[in-house]
Amino acid sequence: MNDSWIVWGSGSQTDNAGMYAFNWSKKEVKYLGELKGYSRPIIASENDTALIPKHSDSDQAVSFTVGQLR
């Protein structure tokens, strides 16, 4: 969470694996995708940089897509 956004997901659950971001000033929710078993998006505290977890079917490790929420 920061001054502009709060991001969340279901964590390690396999049901309802969606990830979301809520913008405080616009009062709107953005869908960030889903990842069964690791839906834990992260937002920087000082800016709108977000890390969205992703998973390759060929690898068990989780990696992240880095981007700016708008």
HTML snippet that shows the backbone in 3Dmol.js (N, CA, C, O; Angstrom):
<script src="https://3Dmol.org/build/3Dmol-min.js"></script>
<div id="view" style="width:600px;height:400px;position:relative"></div>
<script>
const pdb = `
ATOM      1  N   MET A   1       0.843  -1.172   0.000  1.00  0.00           N
ATOM      2  CA  MET A   1       0.000   0.000   0.000  1.00  0.00           C
ATOM      3  C   MET A   1       0.894   1.244   0.000  1.00  0.00           C
ATOM      4  O   MET A   1       1.950   1.274   0.632  1.00  0.00           O
ATOM      5  N   ASN A   2       0.438   2.270  -0.728  1.00  0.00           N
ATOM      6  CA  ASN A   2       1.111   3.564  -0.671  1.00  0.00           C
ATOM      7  C   ASN A   2       0.053   4.655  -0.687  1.00  0.00           C
ATOM      8  O   ASN A   2      -1.126   4.362  -0.493  1.00  0.00           O
ATOM      9  N   ASP A   3       0.441   5.909  -0.912  1.00  0.00           N
ATOM     10  CA  ASP A   3      -0.519   7.016  -0.881  1.00  0.00           C
ATOM     11  C   ASP A   3      -1.526   6.975  -2.021  1.00  0.00           C
ATOM     12  O   ASP A   3      -2.582   7.601  -1.921  1.00  0.00           O
ATOM     13  N   SER A   4      -1.229   6.247  -3.114  1.00  0.00           N
ATOM     14  CA  SER A   4      -2.113   6.201  -4.277  1.00  0.00           C
ATOM     15  C   SER A   4      -2.842   4.872  -4.454  1.00  0.00           C
ATOM     16  O   SER A   4      -3.962   4.845  -4.964  1.00  0.00           O
ATOM     17  N   TRP A   5      -2.220   3.777  -4.039  1.00  0.00           N
ATOM     18  CA  TRP A   5      -2.728   2.438  -4.348  1.00  0.00           C
ATOM     19  C   TRP A   5      -2.667   1.487  -3.164  1.00  0.00           C
ATOM     20  O   TRP A   5      -1.850   1.642  -2.256  1.00  0.00           O
ATOM     21  N   ILE A   6      -3.554   0.497  -3.198  1.00  0.00           N
ATOM     22  CA  ILE A   6      -3.430  -0.697  -2.381  1.00  0.00           C
ATOM     23  C   ILE A   6      -3.540  -1.873  -3.354  1.00  0.00           C
ATOM     24  O   ILE A   6      -4.418  -1.876  -4.217  1.00  0.00           O
ATOM     25  N   VAL A   7      -2.678  -2.853  -3.228  1.00  0.00           N
ATOM     26  CA  VAL A   7      -2.719  -4.034  -4.093  1.00  0.00           C
ATOM     27  C   VAL A   7      -2.922  -5.274  -3.225  1.00  0.00           C
ATOM     28  O   VAL A   7      -2.473  -5.321  -2.079  1.00  0.00           O
ATOM     29  N   TRP A   8      -3.605  -6.283  -3.784  1.00  0.00           N
ATOM     30  CA  TRP A   8      -3.840  -7.503  -3.014  1.00  0.00           C
ATOM     31  C   TRP A   8      -4.137  -8.684  -3.927  1.00  0.00           C
ATOM     32  O   TRP A   8      -4.460  -8.531  -5.105  1.00  0.00           O
ATOM     33  N   GLY A   9      -4.017  -9.840  -3.349  1.00  0.00           N
ATOM     34  CA  GLY A   9      -4.354 -11.103  -3.993  1.00  0.00           C
ATOM     35  C   GLY A   9      -4.653 -12.119  -2.917  1.00  0.00           C
ATOM     36  O   GLY A   9      -4.591 -11.803  -1.728  1.00  0.00           O
ATOM     37  N   SER A  10      -4.974 -13.326  -3.313  1.00  0.00           N
ATOM     38  CA  SER A  10      -5.360 -14.359  -2.334  1.00  0.00           C
ATOM     39  C   SER A  10      -4.170 -15.086  -1.742  1.00  0.00           C
ATOM     40  O   SER A  10      -4.352 -15.974  -0.908  1.00  0.00           O
ATOM     41  N   GLY A  11      -2.959 -14.739  -2.147  1.00  0.00           N
ATOM     42  CA  GLY A  11      -1.771 -15.391  -1.590  1.00  0.00           C
ATOM     43  C   GLY A  11      -1.547 -16.762  -2.188  1.00  0.00           C
ATOM     44  O   GLY A  11      -1.436 -16.896  -3.407  1.00  0.00           O
ATOM     45  N   SER A  12      -1.479 -17.787  -1.347  1.00  0.00           N
ATOM     46  CA  SER A  12      -1.147 -19.124  -1.830  1.00  0.00           C
ATOM     47  C   SER A  12      -2.367 -19.994  -2.109  1.00  0.00           C
ATOM     48  O   SER A  12      -2.216 -21.190  -2.356  1.00  0.00           O
ATOM     49  N   GLN A  13      -3.548 -19.439  -2.077  1.00  0.00           N
ATOM     50  CA  GLN A  13      -4.748 -20.217  -2.364  1.00  0.00           C
ATOM     51  C   GLN A  13      -4.828 -20.557  -3.852  1.00  0.00           C
ATOM     52  O   GLN A  13      -4.288 -19.838  -4.693  1.00  0.00           O
ATOM     53  N   THR A  14      -5.504 -21.652  -4.162  1.00  0.00           N
ATOM     54  CA  THR A  14      -5.687 -22.020  -5.569  1.00  0.00           C
ATOM     55  C   THR A  14      -7.031 -21.539  -6.096  1.00  0.00           C
ATOM     56  O   THR A  14      -7.215 -21.455  -7.310  1.00  0.00           O
ATOM     57  N   ASP A  15      -7.966 -21.223  -5.223  1.00  0.00           N
ATOM     58  CA  ASP A  15      -9.255 -20.665  -5.640  1.00  0.00           C
ATOM     59  C   ASP A  15      -9.184 -19.145  -5.561  1.00  0.00           C
ATOM     60  O   ASP A  15      -8.493 -18.594  -4.704  1.00  0.00           O
ATOM     61  N   ASN A  16      -9.894 -18.476  -6.451  1.00  0.00           N
ATOM     62  CA  ASN A  16      -9.927 -17.008  -6.443  1.00  0.00           C
ATOM     63  C   ASN A  16      -8.519 -16.425  -6.458  1.00  0.00           C
ATOM     64  O   ASN A  16      -8.148 -15.662  -5.565  1.00  0.00           O
ATOM     65  N   ALA A  17      -7.748 -16.778  -7.456  1.00  0.00           N
ATOM     66  CA  ALA A  17      -6.332 -16.402  -7.524  1.00  0.00           C
ATOM     67  C   ALA A  17      -6.094 -15.033  -8.165  1.00  0.00           C
ATOM     68  O   ALA A  17      -4.966 -14.719  -8.547  1.00  0.00           O
ATOM     69  N   GLY A  18      -7.131 -14.225  -8.286  1.00  0.00           N
ATOM     70  CA  GLY A  18      -6.996 -12.910  -8.893  1.00  0.00           C
ATOM     71  C   GLY A  18      -6.173 -11.952  -8.056  1.00  0.00           C
ATOM     72  O   GLY A  18      -6.104 -12.069  -6.833  1.00  0.00           O
ATOM     73  N   MET A  19      -5.541 -10.989  -8.747  1.00  0.00           N
ATOM     74  CA  MET A  19      -4.773  -9.929  -8.094  1.00  0.00           C
ATOM     75  C   MET A  19      -5.366  -8.594  -8.542  1.00  0.00           C
ATOM     76  O   MET A  19      -5.765  -8.442  -9.696  1.00  0.00           O
ATOM     77  N   TYR A  20      -5.420  -7.637  -7.629  1.00  0.00           N
ATOM     78  CA  TYR A  20      -6.115  -6.378  -7.883  1.00  0.00           C
ATOM     79  C   TYR A  20      -5.349  -5.193  -7.314  1.00  0.00           C
ATOM     80  O   TYR A  20      -4.501  -5.342  -6.434  1.00  0.00           O
ATOM     81  N   ALA A  21      -5.667  -4.017  -7.833  1.00  0.00           N
ATOM     82  CA  ALA A  21      -5.135  -2.758  -7.319  1.00  0.00           C
ATOM     83  C   ALA A  21      -6.292  -1.772  -7.205  1.00  0.00           C
ATOM     84  O   ALA A  21      -7.114  -1.676  -8.116  1.00  0.00           O
ATOM     85  N   PHE A  22      -6.362  -1.051  -6.116  1.00  0.00           N
ATOM     86  CA  PHE A  22      -7.391  -0.029  -5.917  1.00  0.00           C
ATOM     87  C   PHE A  22      -6.707   1.317  -5.825  1.00  0.00           C
ATOM     88  O   PHE A  22      -5.780   1.501  -5.037  1.00  0.00           O
ATOM     89  N   ASN A  23      -7.174   2.275  -6.648  1.00  0.00           N
ATOM     90  CA  ASN A  23      -6.639   3.631  -6.642  1.00  0.00           C
ATOM     91  C   ASN A  23      -7.497   4.484  -5.716  1.00  0.00           C
ATOM     92  O   ASN A  23      -8.702   4.626  -5.925  1.00  0.00           O
ATOM     93  N   TRP A  24      -6.863   5.053  -4.689  1.00  0.00           N
ATOM     94  CA  TRP A  24      -7.595   5.828  -3.680  1.00  0.00           C
ATOM     95  C   TRP A  24      -8.317   7.029  -4.275  1.00  0.00           C
ATOM     96  O   TRP A  24      -9.484   7.249  -3.954  1.00  0.00           O
ATOM     97  N   SER A  25      -7.665   7.814  -5.130  1.00  0.00           N
ATOM     98  CA  SER A  25      -8.273   9.048  -5.633  1.00  0.00           C
ATOM     99  C   SER A  25      -9.316   8.799  -6.715  1.00  0.00           C
ATOM    100  O   SER A  25     -10.330   9.496  -6.757  1.00  0.00           O
ATOM    101  N   LYS A  26      -9.095   7.836  -7.578  1.00  0.00           N
ATOM    102  CA  LYS A  26     -10.053   7.537  -8.655  1.00  0.00           C
ATOM    103  C   LYS A  26     -11.173   6.612  -8.206  1.00  0.00           C
ATOM    104  O   LYS A  26     -12.184   6.478  -8.896  1.00  0.00           O
ATOM    105  N   LYS A  27     -11.001   5.976  -7.059  1.00  0.00           N
ATOM    106  CA  LYS A  27     -11.993   5.039  -6.519  1.00  0.00           C
ATOM    107  C   LYS A  27     -12.322   3.934  -7.516  1.00  0.00           C
ATOM    108  O   LYS A  27     -13.487   3.593  -7.722  1.00  0.00           O
ATOM    109  N   GLU A  28     -11.266   3.374  -8.139  1.00  0.00           N
ATOM    110  CA  GLU A  28     -11.485   2.296  -9.086  1.00  0.00           C
ATOM    111  C   GLU A  28     -10.522   1.140  -8.840  1.00  0.00           C
ATOM    112  O   GLU A  28      -9.407   1.317  -8.350  1.00  0.00           O
ATOM    113  N   VAL A  29     -10.995  -0.047  -9.198  1.00  0.00           N
ATOM    114  CA  VAL A  29     -10.219  -1.274  -9.039  1.00  0.00           C
ATOM    115  C   VAL A  29      -9.704  -1.715 -10.395  1.00  0.00           C
ATOM    116  O   VAL A  29     -10.439  -1.695 -11.383  1.00  0.00           O
ATOM    117  N   LYS A  30      -8.449  -2.110 -10.441  1.00  0.00           N
ATOM    118  CA  LYS A  30      -7.842  -2.664 -11.660  1.00  0.00           C
ATOM    119  C   LYS A  30      -7.525  -4.135 -11.414  1.00  0.00           C
ATOM    120  O   LYS A  30      -7.026  -4.503 -10.351  1.00  0.00           O
ATOM    121  N   TYR A  31      -7.819  -4.966 -12.402  1.00  0.00           N
ATOM    122  CA  TYR A  31      -7.480  -6.377 -12.358  1.00  0.00           C
ATOM    123  C   TYR A  31      -6.054  -6.529 -12.863  1.00  0.00           C
ATOM    124  O   TYR A  31      -5.733  -6.045 -13.949  1.00  0.00           O
ATOM    125  N   LEU A  32      -5.185  -7.197 -12.094  1.00  0.00           N
ATOM    126  CA  LEU A  32      -3.773  -7.338 -12.435  1.00  0.00           C
ATOM    127  C   LEU A  32      -3.421  -8.719 -12.985  1.00  0.00           C
ATOM    128  O   LEU A  32      -2.282  -8.950 -13.392  1.00  0.00           O
ATOM    129  N   GLY A  33      -4.370  -9.622 -12.999  1.00  0.00           N
ATOM    130  CA  GLY A  33      -4.124 -10.981 -13.471  1.00  0.00           C
ATOM    131  C   GLY A  33      -4.353 -11.969 -12.349  1.00  0.00           C
ATOM    132  O   GLY A  33      -4.883 -11.617 -11.295  1.00  0.00           O
ATOM    133  N   GLU A  34      -3.952 -13.208 -12.579  1.00  0.00           N
ATOM    134  CA  GLU A  34      -4.087 -14.222 -11.541  1.00  0.00           C
ATOM    135  C   GLU A  34      -2.922 -15.196 -11.607  1.00  0.00           C
ATOM    136  O   GLU A  34      -2.309 -15.391 -12.657  1.00  0.00           O
ATOM    137  N   LEU A  35      -2.635 -15.795 -10.475  1.00  0.00           N
ATOM    138  CA  LEU A  35      -1.577 -16.792 -10.404  1.00  0.00           C
ATOM    139  C   LEU A  35      -1.911 -17.744  -9.270  1.00  0.00           C
ATOM    140  O   LEU A  35      -1.714 -17.425  -8.098  1.00  0.00           O
ATOM    141  N   LYS A  36      -2.415 -18.905  -9.626  1.00  0.00           N
ATOM    142  CA  LYS A  36      -2.767 -19.896  -8.606  1.00  0.00           C
ATOM    143  C   LYS A  36      -1.524 -20.272  -7.811  1.00  0.00           C
ATOM    144  O   LYS A  36      -0.477 -20.590  -8.375  1.00  0.00           O
ATOM    145  N   GLY A  37      -1.660 -20.228  -6.506  1.00  0.00           N
ATOM    146  CA  GLY A  37      -0.568 -20.607  -5.622  1.00  0.00           C
ATOM    147  C   GLY A  37       0.375 -19.483  -5.227  1.00  0.00           C
ATOM    148  O   GLY A  37       1.178 -19.662  -4.311  1.00  0.00           O
ATOM    149  N   TYR A  38       0.308 -18.326  -5.886  1.00  0.00           N
ATOM    150  CA  TYR A  38       1.203 -17.213  -5.505  1.00  0.00           C
ATOM    151  C   TYR A  38       0.677 -15.871  -6.016  1.00  0.00           C
ATOM    152  O   TYR A  38       1.400 -15.144  -6.698  1.00  0.00           O
ATOM    153  N   SER A  39      -0.551 -15.543  -5.699  1.00  0.00           N
ATOM    154  CA  SER A  39      -1.090 -14.249  -6.135  1.00  0.00           C
ATOM    155  C   SER A  39      -0.817 -13.201  -5.053  1.00  0.00           C
ATOM    156  O   SER A  39      -1.677 -12.886  -4.231  1.00  0.00           O
ATOM    157  N   ARG A  40       0.416 -12.672  -5.083  1.00  0.00           N
ATOM    158  CA  ARG A  40       0.872 -11.690  -4.097  1.00  0.00           C
ATOM    159  C   ARG A  40       1.534 -10.503  -4.790  1.00  0.00           C
ATOM    160  O   ARG A  40       2.762 -10.426  -4.832  1.00  0.00           O
ATOM    161  N   PRO A  41       0.747  -9.577  -5.335  1.00  0.00           N
ATOM    162  CA  PRO A  41       1.358  -8.402  -5.961  1.00  0.00           C
ATOM    163  C   PRO A  41       1.968  -7.488  -4.898  1.00  0.00           C
ATOM    164  O   PRO A  41       1.576  -7.521  -3.731  1.00  0.00           O
ATOM    165  N   ILE A  42       2.928  -6.677  -5.322  1.00  0.00           N
ATOM    166  CA  ILE A  42       3.641  -5.778  -4.413  1.00  0.00           C
ATOM    167  C   ILE A  42       3.655  -4.380  -5.038  1.00  0.00           C
ATOM    168  O   ILE A  42       3.821  -4.247  -6.251  1.00  0.00           O
ATOM    169  N   ILE A  43       3.481  -3.341  -4.219  1.00  0.00           N
ATOM    170  CA  ILE A  43       3.564  -1.951  -4.683  1.00  0.00           C
ATOM    171  C   ILE A  43       4.645  -1.250  -3.855  1.00  0.00           C
ATOM    172  O   ILE A  43       4.751  -1.465  -2.648  1.00  0.00           O
ATOM    173  N   ALA A  44       5.437  -0.418  -4.513  1.00  0.00           N
ATOM    174  CA  ALA A  44       6.461   0.350  -3.802  1.00  0.00           C
ATOM    175  C   ALA A  44       5.794   1.378  -2.894  1.00  0.00           C
ATOM    176  O   ALA A  44       4.724   1.892  -3.222  1.00  0.00           O
ATOM    177  N   SER A  45       6.404   1.678  -1.775  1.00  0.00           N
ATOM    178  CA  SER A  45       5.818   2.654  -0.847  1.00  0.00           C
ATOM    179  C   SER A  45       6.008   4.090  -1.306  1.00  0.00           C
ATOM    180  O   SER A  45       5.219   4.959  -0.936  1.00  0.00           O
ATOM    181  N   GLU A  46       7.049   4.364  -2.112  1.00  0.00           N
ATOM    182  CA  GLU A  46       7.355   5.747  -2.484  1.00  0.00           C
ATOM    183  C   GLU A  46       6.920   6.139  -3.900  1.00  0.00           C
ATOM    184  O   GLU A  46       6.997   7.314  -4.258  1.00  0.00           O
ATOM    185  N   ASN A  47       6.461   5.169  -4.716  1.00  0.00           N
ATOM    186  CA  ASN A  47       5.968   5.503  -6.065  1.00  0.00           C
ATOM    187  C   ASN A  47       5.003   4.409  -6.517  1.00  0.00           C
ATOM    188  O   ASN A  47       4.641   3.544  -5.719  1.00  0.00           O
ATOM    189  N   ASP A  48       4.585   4.432  -7.767  1.00  0.00           N
ATOM    190  CA  ASP A  48       3.560   3.513  -8.261  1.00  0.00           C
ATOM    191  C   ASP A  48       4.133   2.306  -9.003  1.00  0.00           C
ATOM    192  O   ASP A  48       3.464   1.724  -9.856  1.00  0.00           O
ATOM    193  N   THR A  49       5.369   1.933  -8.677  1.00  0.00           N
ATOM    194  CA  THR A  49       5.984   0.744  -9.256  1.00  0.00           C
ATOM    195  C   THR A  49       5.402  -0.496  -8.589  1.00  0.00           C
ATOM    196  O   THR A  49       5.385  -0.610  -7.364  1.00  0.00           O
ATOM    197  N   ALA A  50       4.927  -1.419  -9.416  1.00  0.00           N
ATOM    198  CA  ALA A  50       4.327  -2.650  -8.911  1.00  0.00           C
ATOM    199  C   ALA A  50       5.082  -3.865  -9.434  1.00  0.00           C
ATOM    200  O   ALA A  50       5.607  -3.850 -10.547  1.00  0.00           O
ATOM    201  N   LEU A  51       5.130  -4.909  -8.627  1.00  0.00           N
ATOM    202  CA  LEU A  51       5.682  -6.199  -9.024  1.00  0.00           C
ATOM    203  C   LEU A  51       4.521  -7.188  -9.042  1.00  0.00           C
ATOM    204  O   LEU A  51       3.880  -7.433  -8.020  1.00  0.00           O
ATOM    205  N   ILE A  52       4.265  -7.747 -10.213  1.00  0.00           N
ATOM    206  CA  ILE A  52       3.174  -8.694 -10.383  1.00  0.00           C
ATOM    207  C   ILE A  52       3.793 -10.066 -10.626  1.00  0.00           C
ATOM    208  O   ILE A  52       4.521 -10.241 -11.604  1.00  0.00           O
ATOM    209  N   PRO A  53       3.522 -11.050  -9.757  1.00  0.00           N
ATOM    210  CA  PRO A  53       4.129 -12.361  -9.936  1.00  0.00           C
ATOM    211  C   PRO A  53       3.608 -13.073 -11.178  1.00  0.00           C
ATOM    212  O   PRO A  53       2.455 -12.900 -11.571  1.00  0.00           O
ATOM    213  N   LYS A  54       4.474 -13.874 -11.786  1.00  0.00           N
ATOM    214  CA  LYS A  54       4.092 -14.701 -12.925  1.00  0.00           C
ATOM    215  C   LYS A  54       4.816 -16.025 -12.797  1.00  0.00           C
ATOM    216  O   LYS A  54       5.796 -16.143 -12.062  1.00  0.00           O
ATOM    217  N   HIS A  55       4.330 -17.010 -13.513  1.00  0.00           N
ATOM    218  CA  HIS A  55       4.882 -18.357 -13.404  1.00  0.00           C
ATOM    219  C   HIS A  55       4.932 -18.978 -14.788  1.00  0.00           C
ATOM    220  O   HIS A  55       3.973 -18.890 -15.555  1.00  0.00           O
ATOM    221  N   SER A  56       6.038 -19.596 -15.097  1.00  0.00           N
ATOM    222  CA  SER A  56       6.184 -20.322 -16.347  1.00  0.00           C
ATOM    223  C   SER A  56       5.787 -21.771 -16.104  1.00  0.00           C
ATOM    224  O   SER A  56       6.166 -22.355 -15.089  1.00  0.00           O
ATOM    225  N   ASP A  57       5.035 -22.351 -17.017  1.00  0.00           N
ATOM    226  CA  ASP A  57       4.623 -23.744 -16.855  1.00  0.00           C
ATOM    227  C   ASP A  57       5.808 -24.698 -16.828  1.00  0.00           C
ATOM    228  O   ASP A  57       5.693 -25.805 -16.302  1.00  0.00           O
ATOM    229  N   SER A  58       6.943 -24.291 -17.385  1.00  0.00           N
ATOM    230  CA  SER A  58       8.101 -25.171 -17.445  1.00  0.00           C
ATOM    231  C   SER A  58       9.028 -25.027 -16.231  1.00  0.00           C
ATOM    232  O   SER A  58       9.995 -25.778 -16.102  1.00  0.00           O
ATOM    233  N   ASP A  59       8.744 -24.084 -15.355  1.00  0.00           N
ATOM    234  CA  ASP A  59       9.615 -23.828 -14.203  1.00  0.00           C
ATOM    235  C   ASP A  59       8.742 -23.629 -12.975  1.00  0.00           C
ATOM    236  O   ASP A  59       7.670 -23.031 -13.071  1.00  0.00           O
ATOM    237  N   GLN A  60       9.175 -24.114 -11.837  1.00  0.00           N
ATOM    238  CA  GLN A  60       8.391 -23.956 -10.621  1.00  0.00           C
ATOM    239  C   GLN A  60       8.641 -22.620  -9.928  1.00  0.00           C
ATOM    240  O   GLN A  60       7.881 -22.245  -9.036  1.00  0.00           O
ATOM    241  N   ALA A  61       9.667 -21.911 -10.310  1.00  0.00           N
ATOM    242  CA  ALA A  61       9.989 -20.638  -9.659  1.00  0.00           C
ATOM    243  C   ALA A  61       9.040 -19.533 -10.127  1.00  0.00           C
ATOM    244  O   ALA A  61       8.579 -19.538 -11.268  1.00  0.00           O
ATOM    245  N   VAL A  62       8.763 -18.608  -9.246  1.00  0.00           N
ATOM    246  CA  VAL A  62       7.958 -17.436  -9.569  1.00  0.00           C
ATOM    247  C   VAL A  62       8.887 -16.297  -9.926  1.00  0.00           C
ATOM    248  O   VAL A  62       9.895 -16.076  -9.254  1.00  0.00           O
ATOM    249  N   SER A  63       8.550 -15.564 -10.992  1.00  0.00           N
ATOM    250  CA  SER A  63       9.275 -14.344 -11.340  1.00  0.00           C
ATOM    251  C   SER A  63       8.269 -13.204 -11.301  1.00  0.00           C
ATOM    252  O   SER A  63       7.086 -13.426 -11.044  1.00  0.00           O
ATOM    253  N   PHE A  64       8.729 -11.995 -11.552  1.00  0.00           N
ATOM    254  CA  PHE A  64       7.850 -10.830 -11.446  1.00  0.00           C
ATOM    255  C   PHE A  64       7.919  -9.966 -12.695  1.00  0.00           C
ATOM    256  O   PHE A  64       8.978  -9.816 -13.305  1.00  0.00           O
ATOM    257  N   THR A  65       6.781  -9.403 -13.066  1.00  0.00           N
ATOM    258  CA  THR A  65       6.711  -8.367 -14.074  1.00  0.00           C
ATOM    259  C   THR A  65       6.721  -7.039 -13.319  1.00  0.00           C
ATOM    260  O   THR A  65       5.940  -6.862 -12.384  1.00  0.00           O
ATOM    261  N   VAL A  66       7.572  -6.123 -13.697  1.00  0.00           N
ATOM    262  CA  VAL A  66       7.693  -4.823 -13.044  1.00  0.00           C
ATOM    263  C   VAL A  66       7.077  -3.761 -13.942  1.00  0.00           C
ATOM    264  O   VAL A  66       7.372  -3.710 -15.136  1.00  0.00           O
ATOM    265  N   GLY A  67       6.219  -2.910 -13.375  1.00  0.00           N
ATOM    266  CA  GLY A  67       5.597  -1.855 -14.163  1.00  0.00           C
ATOM    267  C   GLY A  67       5.032  -0.759 -13.283  1.00  0.00           C
ATOM    268  O   GLY A  67       5.102  -0.840 -12.057  1.00  0.00           O
ATOM    269  N   GLN A  68       4.474   0.263 -13.905  1.00  0.00           N
ATOM    270  CA  GLN A  68       3.875   1.395 -13.196  1.00  0.00           C
ATOM    271  C   GLN A  68       2.356   1.287 -13.262  1.00  0.00           C
ATOM    272  O   GLN A  68       1.798   1.080 -14.340  1.00  0.00           O
ATOM    273  N   LEU A  69       1.688   1.422 -12.133  1.00  0.00           N
ATOM    274  CA  LEU A  69       0.233   1.480 -12.115  1.00  0.00           C
ATOM    275  C   LEU A  69      -0.199   2.881 -12.525  1.00  0.00           C
ATOM    276  O   LEU A  69       0.412   3.872 -12.125  1.00  0.00           O
ATOM    277  N   ARG A  70      -1.243   2.954 -13.317  1.00  0.00           N
ATOM    278  CA  ARG A  70      -1.778   4.250 -13.764  1.00  0.00           C
ATOM    279  C   ARG A  70      -3.268   4.286 -13.623  1.00  0.00           C
ATOM    280  O   ARG A  70      -3.894   5.295 -13.949  1.00  0.00           O
TER     281      ARG A  70
END
`;
const viewer = $3Dmol.createViewer("view");
viewer.addModel(pdb, "pdb");
viewer.setStyle({}, {cartoon: {color: "spectrum"}});
viewer.zoomTo();
viewer.render();
</script>
